[in-house]
Amino acid sequence: MAQAARESLTRQYGDHAEDGADVIVALGGDGFMLHTLHRTQKLGLPVYGMNRGTVGFLMNEYSDYGLTERLEAAEETVINPLSMNAVTMDGTVHRELAINEVSLLRAGPQAARLRISVDGRLRMAELVCDGALVSTPAGSTAYNYSAHGAILPIGSDVLALTAMSAFRPRRWRGALLPNTAEVRFEVLDPAKRPVMAEADARSVRDVVQVDIRSEPSIEHRVMFDPGHGLEERLLQEQFV
């Protein structure tokens, strides 16, 4: 569907190189939108998405017509990503950015054992779980919401720390943190209970420590049709 939409729009509006464009139009689903935002980050251009995928939470409705008028009327939302520094068992440090969330997931048959510190202060000596994640407001309706985490208003300056299938403490589902917080996960017994880290689906295996914080110096600009921006969508999701 996305390729057919691209051909149709190209016939009407032409096609131009990204480095000379005013706006990037992305055709696909939320995964493609995240990929586009990451790939074009250094260009500093706003991205207007039209849904040719499935959920399309970050996308606008698709139409063959009126694209120029829609772009002129669109409202812009600025999203700050999370930065992830993940250290693996061999000492390698992997650095990634995540627009939605950074997640830690068990990579073997046994539950993960994690130690959690916030701003250098130990907050949980041991969390036994299938995994845990830190989510931005923009990503709070994605994996975070599926794990029963809170939906965050887009302007709330809050991060969600959410557990997946917590066994001990029983049914612990996480915490809400200021977006200035720095979260550290330490993997307890990583050889016996291996853990992988993911930043927007970019995976790092066999991690022993993961540091996560918001990255306010990096801005992703996303455009939405009037009345259908992220703030309205996040509010609407809470009444479904």
C-alpha positions as a printed Julia matrix, in Angstrom:
240×3 Matrix{Float64}:
   0.0     0.0    0.0
   2.78    2.42   0.89
   4.52    2.04  -2.47
   1.28    2.55  -4.4
   0.54    5.66  -2.32
   4.03    7.01  -3.01
   3.58    6.56  -6.76
   0.19    8.28  -6.67
   1.43   11.26  -4.67
   4.6    11.57  -6.75
   2.55   11.87  -9.92
   0.6    14.77  -8.39
   3.24   16.61  -6.38
   6.59   15.42  -7.66
   9.48   14.07  -5.6
  12.43   15.92  -4.1
  15.62   15.1   -2.25
  15.31   15.24   1.54
  18.22   17.64   2.0
  16.39   20.28  -0.03
  12.91   19.69   1.34
  10.79   21.73   3.76
   8.8    18.73   5.02
   9.29   14.97   4.8
   6.15   12.96   4.05
   6.34    9.41   5.43
   4.0     6.71   4.12
   3.62    3.59   6.26
   2.89    2.63   9.85
   4.29    3.68  13.21
   7.4     1.52  12.77
   8.26    3.26   9.52
   7.6     6.64  11.14
  10.06    5.87  13.93
  12.6     4.69  11.37
  12.14    7.91   9.37
  12.52   10.14  12.44
  15.72    8.37  13.45
  17.13    8.37   9.92
  16.46   12.06   9.24
  17.27   13.36  12.73
  20.27   15.43  11.64
  18.27   17.21   8.93
  16.03   18.89  11.53
  13.01   18.7    9.21
   9.4    18.14  10.31
   7.88   14.81   9.31
   4.25   14.46   8.27
   3.11   10.84   8.25
   0.15    9.28   6.46
  -0.98    5.85   7.54
  -0.42    3.02   5.12
   0.26    0.49   7.88
  -1.86   -0.88  10.73
  -2.25    1.17  13.93
  -0.75    4.44  12.73
  -0.8     6.24  16.08
   1.9     8.64  14.92
   0.35    9.02  11.47
  -2.41   11.07   9.86
  -5.17    9.57   7.75
  -4.15    8.88   4.18
  -5.62   10.77   1.24
  -4.5    11.2   -2.35
  -5.81   14.77  -2.4
  -5.16   18.09  -0.72
  -1.67   17.29   0.54
  -0.33   20.82   0.09
  -3.26   22.32   1.99
  -2.93   19.74   4.76
   0.77   20.48   5.19
   0.09   24.21   5.41
  -2.56   23.69   8.1
  -0.71   20.98  10.07
   0.3    21.51  13.7
   3.77   20.58  14.9
   4.66   18.56  18.01
   8.24   18.33  19.29
   9.36   15.0   20.77
  12.55   14.46  22.77
  13.99   10.94  22.62
  15.59    8.83  25.32
  19.27    7.98  25.25
  20.38    4.45  26.16
  23.88    3.44  27.21
  23.98   -0.35  27.46
  27.05   -2.23  28.72
  27.37   -5.86  27.66
  29.15   -8.73  29.43
  32.32   -8.18  27.39
  32.47   -4.51  28.46
  31.28   -3.02  25.17
  29.14    0.12  25.48
  26.25    0.49  23.01
  24.61    3.9   22.61
  21.19    4.28  21.01
  18.28    6.72  20.94
  14.64    5.78  21.46
  11.59    7.87  20.58
   9.1     5.46  22.17
  10.85    3.45  24.87
  13.93    1.62  26.09
  13.05   -1.87  27.29
  14.91   -4.68  29.03
  13.66   -8.18  28.29
  14.63  -11.57  29.56
  16.53  -13.52  26.87
  16.29  -17.0   28.37
  13.84  -19.37  30.07
  14.2   -17.78  33.51
  12.87  -14.43  34.71
  15.23  -11.46  34.75
  16.59  -10.09  38.03
  17.1    -6.33  37.89
  18.34   -3.69  40.32
  16.92   -0.19  39.76
  18.5     3.13  40.7
  17.16    6.6   39.94
  19.51    9.59  39.97
  22.15    7.5   41.71
  19.86    6.38  44.52
  18.91    2.73  44.87
  15.14    2.42  44.53
  14.64   -1.33  44.13
  17.25   -3.88  45.18
  15.69   -6.68  43.16
  12.9    -6.83  40.59
  12.14  -10.3   39.28
  10.21   -9.97  36.05
   9.96  -10.71  32.35
  11.3    -7.2   31.74
  10.98   -3.48  32.4
  10.91   -0.33  30.31
  11.21    3.44  30.41
   8.8     5.24  28.11
   8.4     8.78  26.81
   4.93   10.38  26.69
   4.9     9.85  22.9
   5.56    6.13  23.4
   3.32    5.65  26.41
   0.46    4.15  24.36
   2.77    1.59  22.73
   4.61   -1.2   24.62
   4.19    0.7   27.88
   0.4     0.66  27.65
   0.35   -3.03  26.72
   2.33   -3.67  29.91
  -0.37   -1.77  31.89
   1.72    1.37  32.24
   0.19    4.83  32.51
  -0.62    6.95  29.45
   1.3    10.23  29.76
   0.09   13.6   28.41
   2.45   14.85  25.74
   3.4    17.98  27.72
   3.7    16.31  31.11
   7.53   16.23  31.41
   7.17   12.75  32.9
   8.65    9.33  32.07
   6.97    6.01  32.8
   8.96    3.18  34.37
   6.9     0.03  33.9
   7.47   -3.64  34.72
   6.41   -6.55  32.54
   4.96   -9.53  34.43
   6.57   -8.63  37.76
   6.92  -11.66  40.02
   8.69  -10.0   42.94
   7.56   -7.51  44.2
   4.29   -9.17  43.22
   2.27   -7.15  40.71
   4.57   -4.11  40.88
   3.81   -2.11  37.75
   6.29    0.69  38.0
   6.57    4.4   38.74
   6.24    7.84  37.21
   9.45    9.87  37.09
  10.36   13.43  36.12
  11.87   13.58  32.66
  15.11   14.84  34.21
  15.61   11.49  35.97
  18.45    9.15  35.07
  17.49    5.5   35.43
  20.0     2.69  35.83
  19.16   -0.98  35.48
  21.74   -3.48  36.71
  21.28   -7.09  35.64
  21.76   -9.53  38.52
  23.18  -12.93  37.55
  23.45  -12.1   33.82
  25.17  -15.38  32.87
  22.34  -17.53  34.25
  19.53  -15.08  33.5
  20.52  -13.22  30.28
  18.82   -9.94  29.42
  18.58   -7.96  26.19
  17.96   -4.24  25.83
  15.97   -2.59  23.04
  15.77    1.04  21.98
  12.87    1.35  19.51
  13.49   -2.25  18.33
  17.29   -1.9   18.01
  18.53   -4.72  20.2
  21.61   -5.27  22.35
  22.06   -8.74  23.83
  23.74   -9.86  27.06
  23.57   -6.52  28.86
  24.79   -6.11  32.43
  23.94   -2.42  32.92
  21.66    0.02  31.1
  21.5     3.77  31.74
  18.52    5.72  30.4
  17.73    9.43  30.38
  15.79   11.95  28.33
  17.76   13.8   25.66
  16.32   17.35  25.51
  19.05   18.55  23.15
  17.58   16.37  20.37
  14.2    17.31  18.91
  12.02   15.35  16.53
   9.37   17.45  14.79
   6.14   15.6   13.95
   3.22   17.19  12.11
  -0.47   16.38  12.59
  -3.74   17.53  11.08
  -5.5    20.14  13.28
  -7.43   18.49  16.12
  -5.69   15.14  15.64
  -2.32   15.76  17.29
  -0.57   13.65  19.89
  -2.14   15.48  22.84
  -5.66   14.68  21.61
  -4.77   11.09  20.72
  -3.21   10.42  24.11
  -6.31   11.8   25.82
  -8.64    9.83  23.57
  -6.82    6.55  24.27
  -7.71    6.86  27.96
 -11.44    6.62  27.18
 -11.35    3.6   24.91
